[in-house]
Protein backbone atom coordinates (compact mmCIF):
# COMPACT_ATOMS: atom_id res chain seq x y z
CA UNK A 1 0.00 0.00 0.00
CA UNK A 2 1.38 3.30 -1.14
CA UNK A 3 1.00 6.39 1.00
CA UNK A 4 0.43 9.77 -0.58
CA UNK A 5 2.54 12.24 1.32
CA UNK A 6 2.72 15.93 0.56
CA UNK A 7 5.82 17.30 -1.04
CA UNK A 8 8.30 19.08 1.29
CA UNK A 9 7.62 22.43 -0.45
CA UNK A 10 3.90 22.06 0.23
CA UNK A 11 4.59 21.38 3.94
CA UNK A 12 6.79 24.47 4.12
CA UNK A 13 4.07 26.62 2.54
CA UNK A 14 1.47 25.34 5.03
CA UNK A 15 3.76 26.01 8.00
CA UNK A 16 4.56 29.51 6.67
CA UNK A 17 0.85 30.38 6.27
CA UNK A 18 0.06 29.13 9.79
CA UNK A 19 2.92 31.09 11.34
CA UNK A 20 2.21 34.35 9.54
CA UNK A 21 -1.59 34.21 9.53
CA UNK A 22 -1.94 36.72 12.34
CA UNK A 23 0.84 38.98 11.11
CA UNK A 24 -0.28 39.44 7.50
CA UNK A 25 -3.65 41.08 7.59
CA UNK A 26 -4.50 43.89 5.20
CA UNK A 27 -6.28 47.14 5.88
CA UNK A 28 -9.90 47.30 4.83
CA UNK A 29 -10.62 49.94 2.21
CA UNK A 30 -13.30 51.63 4.34
CA UNK A 31 -10.69 52.11 7.09
CA UNK A 32 -8.09 53.70 4.82
CA UNK A 33 -6.77 57.05 5.97
CA UNK A 34 -4.03 58.97 4.14
CA UNK A 35 -1.42 60.27 6.59
CA UNK A 36 1.19 61.64 4.20
CA UNK A 37 1.64 65.27 3.12
CA UNK A 38 -0.70 66.52 0.41
CA UNK A 39 0.93 67.70 -2.78
CA UNK A 40 0.49 71.38 -3.56
CA UNK A 41 -1.31 72.51 -6.76
CA UNK A 42 2.05 73.74 -8.01
CA UNK A 43 3.11 70.11 -8.28
CA UNK A 44 0.82 69.57 -11.27
CA UNK A 45 2.83 68.09 -14.10
CA UNK A 46 2.08 69.21 -17.66
CA UNK A 47 3.35 67.24 -20.63
CA UNK A 48 2.75 68.68 -24.11
CA UNK A 49 2.01 66.02 -26.72
CA UNK A 50 2.38 67.10 -30.34
CA UNK A 51 1.70 64.44 -32.94
CA UNK A 52 2.11 65.16 -36.63
CA UNK A 53 2.03 61.91 -38.48
CA UNK A 54 0.22 59.23 -40.36
CA UNK A 55 -1.83 56.45 -38.79
CA UNK A 56 -4.66 55.57 -41.17
CA UNK A 57 -4.77 59.24 -42.26
CA UNK A 58 -2.68 62.34 -41.56
CA UNK A 59 -3.02 63.78 -38.04
CA UNK A 60 -1.92 67.12 -36.63
CA UNK A 61 -2.81 66.70 -32.97
CA UNK A 62 -1.75 69.08 -30.19
CA UNK A 63 -2.66 68.22 -26.59
CA UNK A 64 -1.50 68.86 -23.04
CA UNK A 65 -1.55 66.04 -20.51
CA UNK A 66 -1.85 66.94 -16.82
CA UNK A 67 -1.07 64.82 -13.76
CA UNK A 68 -1.41 65.82 -10.12
CA UNK A 69 0.34 63.74 -7.47
CA UNK A 70 -0.17 60.70 -9.69
CA UNK A 71 -3.89 60.76 -8.79
CA UNK A 72 -5.44 61.73 -12.10
CA UNK A 73 -4.53 62.47 -15.66
CA UNK A 74 -6.46 64.59 -18.10
CA UNK A 75 -5.85 65.55 -21.66
CA UNK A 76 -6.87 68.91 -23.09
CA UNK A 77 -6.34 70.29 -26.57
CA UNK A 78 -3.69 72.99 -26.91
CA UNK A 79 -6.06 75.71 -28.17
CA UNK A 80 -3.45 78.03 -29.68
CA UNK A 81 -1.70 75.35 -31.72
CA UNK A 82 -5.00 73.69 -32.70
CA UNK A 83 -6.41 76.99 -34.02
CA UNK A 84 -3.18 77.73 -35.88
CA UNK A 85 -3.26 74.26 -37.46
CA UNK A 86 -6.87 74.76 -38.58
CA UNK A 87 -5.84 78.08 -40.20
CA UNK A 88 -3.09 76.29 -42.08
CA UNK A 89 -5.52 73.54 -43.14
CA UNK A 90 -8.09 76.10 -44.37
CA UNK A 91 -5.45 77.97 -46.38
CA UNK A 92 -4.46 74.72 -48.08
CA UNK A 93 -8.13 73.96 -48.83
CA UNK A 94 -8.52 77.43 -50.37
CA UNK A 95 -5.51 76.78 -52.60
CA UNK A 96 -3.23 79.34 -50.92
CA UNK A 97 -0.84 77.35 -48.71
CA UNK A 98 0.96 79.53 -46.18
CA UNK A 99 -1.82 82.13 -45.93
CA UNK A 100 -2.63 83.00 -42.33
CA UNK A 101 -5.34 85.55 -41.61
CA UNK A 102 -6.18 87.33 -38.39
CA UNK A 103 -9.51 86.40 -36.80
CA UNK A 104 -12.31 88.58 -38.14
CA UNK A 105 -10.35 89.77 -41.19
CA UNK A 106 -12.84 88.48 -43.77
CA UNK A 107 -15.84 89.86 -41.83
CA UNK A 108 -14.27 93.32 -41.64
CA UNK A 109 -13.21 93.10 -45.27
CA UNK A 110 -16.82 92.43 -46.30
CA UNK A 111 -18.11 95.38 -44.24
CA UNK A 112 -15.64 98.01 -45.41
CA UNK A 113 -15.20 99.70 -48.77
CA UNK A 114 -11.68 99.36 -50.11
CA UNK A 115 -9.58 99.67 -53.23
CA UNK A 116 -7.71 96.68 -54.65
CA UNK A 117 -4.13 97.34 -55.77
CA UNK A 118 -2.13 94.65 -57.59
CA UNK A 119 1.65 94.89 -57.22
CA UNK A 120 1.64 98.60 -56.27
CA UNK A 121 4.74 100.72 -55.91
CA UNK A 122 5.42 102.33 -52.57
CA UNK A 123 4.25 105.70 -53.91
CA UNK A 124 0.96 104.27 -55.26
CA UNK A 125 0.30 102.54 -51.94
CA UNK A 126 0.97 105.70 -49.89
CA UNK A 127 -1.33 107.77 -52.12
CA UNK A 128 -4.14 105.21 -51.94
CA UNK A 129 -3.88 104.92 -48.13
CA UNK A 130 -4.49 108.66 -47.72
CA UNK A 131 -8.06 108.40 -49.05
CA UNK A 132 -9.40 104.94 -48.15
CA UNK A 133 -8.68 101.35 -47.11
CA UNK A 134 -6.53 99.30 -49.48
CA UNK A 135 -6.33 95.57 -50.20
CA UNK A 136 -2.93 94.83 -51.71
CA UNK A 137 -2.38 91.70 -53.80
CA UNK A 138 1.27 90.95 -54.29
CA UNK A 139 3.76 88.12 -54.68
CA UNK A 140 6.38 87.22 -52.08
CA UNK A 141 9.22 88.30 -54.36
CA UNK A 142 7.97 91.85 -54.92
C-alpha positions in Angstrom: 0.0 0.0 0.0 1.4 3.3 -1.1 1.0 6.4 1.0 0.4 9.8 -0.6 2.5 12.2 1.3 2.7 15.9 0.6 5.8 17.3 -1.0 8.3 19.1 1.3 7.6 22.4 -0.5 3.9 22.1 0.2 4.6 21.4 3.9 6.8 24.5 4.1 4.1 26.6 2.5 1.5 25.3 5.0 3.8 26.0 8.0 4.6 29.5 6.7 0.9 30.4 6.3 0.1 29.1 9.8 2.9 31.1 11.3 2.2 34.3 9.5 -1.6 34.2 9.5 -1.9 36.7 12.3 0.8 39.0 11.1 -0.3 39.4 7.5 -3.7 41.1 7.6 -4.5 43.9 5.2 -6.3 47.1 5.9 -9.9 47.3 4.8 -10.6 49.9 2.2 -13.3 51.6 4.3 -10.7 52.1 7.1 -8.1 53.7 4.8 -6.8 57.1 6.0 -4.0 59.0 4.1 -1.4 60.3 6.6 1.2 61.6 4.2 1.6 65.3 3.1 -0.7 66.5 0.4 0.9 67.7 -2.8 0.5 71.4 -3.6 -1.3 72.5 -6.8 2.0 73.7 -8.0 3.1 70.1 -8.3 0.8 69.6 -11.3 2.8 68.1 -14.1 2.1 69.2 -17.7 3.3 67.2 -20.6 2.7 68.7 -24.1 2.0 66.0 -26.7 2.4 67.1 -30.3 1.7 64.4 -32.9 2.1 65.2 -36.6 2.0 61.9 -38.5 0.2 59.2 -40.4 -1.8 56.5 -38.8 -4.7 55.6 -41.2 -4.8 59.2 -42.3 -2.7 62.3 -41.6 -3.0 63.8 -38.0 -1.9 67.1 -36.6 -2.8 66.7 -33.0 -1.7 69.1 -30.2 -2.7 68.2 -26.6 -1.5 68.9 -23.0 -1.5 66.0 -20.5 -1.9 66.9 -16.8 -1.1 64.8 -13.8 -1.4 65.8 -10.1 0.3 63.7 -7.5 -0.2 60.7 -9.7 -3.9 60.8 -8.8 -5.4 61.7 -12.1 -4.5 62.5 -15.7 -6.5 64.6 -18.1 -5.8 65.5 -21.7 -6.9 68.9 -23.1 -6.3 70.3 -26.6 -3.7 73.0 -26.9 -6.1 75.7 -28.2 -3.5 78.0 -29.7 -1.7 75.3 -31.7 -5.0 73.7 -32.7 -6.4 77.0 -34.0 -3.2 77.7 -35.9 -3.3 74.3 -37.5 -6.9 74.8 -38.6 -5.8 78.1 -40.2 -3.1 76.3 -42.1 -5.5 73.5 -43.1 -8.1 76.1 -44.4 -5.5 78.0 -46.4 -4.5 74.7 -48.1 -8.1 74.0 -48.8 -8.5 77.4 -50.4 -5.5 76.8 -52.6 -3.2 79.3 -50.9 -0.8 77.4 -48.7 1.0 79.5 -46.2 -1.8 82.1 -45.9 -2.6 83.0 -42.3 -5.3 85.6 -41.6 -6.2 87.3 -38.4 -9.5 86.4 -36.8 -12.3 88.6 -38.1 -10.4 89.8 -41.2 -12.8 88.5 -43.8 -15.8 89.9 -41.8 -14.3 93.3 -41.6 -13.2 93.1 -45.3 -16.8 92.4 -46.3 -18.1 95.4 -44.2 -15.6 98.0 -45.4 -15.2 99.7 -48.8 -11.7 99.4 -50.1 -9.6 99.7 -53.2 -7.7 96.7 -54.6 -4.1 97.3 -55.8 -2.1 94.7 -57.6 1.6 94.9 -57.2 1.6 98.6 -56.3 4.7 100.7 -55.9 5.4 102.3 -52.6 4.2 105.7 -53.9 1.0 104.3 -55.3 0.3 102.5 -51.9 1.0 105.7 -49.9 -1.3 107.8 -52.1 -4.1 105.2 -51.9 -3.9 104.9 -48.1 -4.5 108.7 -47.7 -8.1 108.4 -49.0 -9.4 104.9 -48.2 -8.7 101.3 -47.1 -6.5 99.3 -49.5 -6.3 95.6 -50.2 -2.9 94.8 -51.7 -2.4 91.7 -53.8 1.3 90.9 -54.3 3.8 88.1 -54.7 6.4 87.2 -52.1 9.2 88.3 -54.4 8.0 91.8 -54.9 
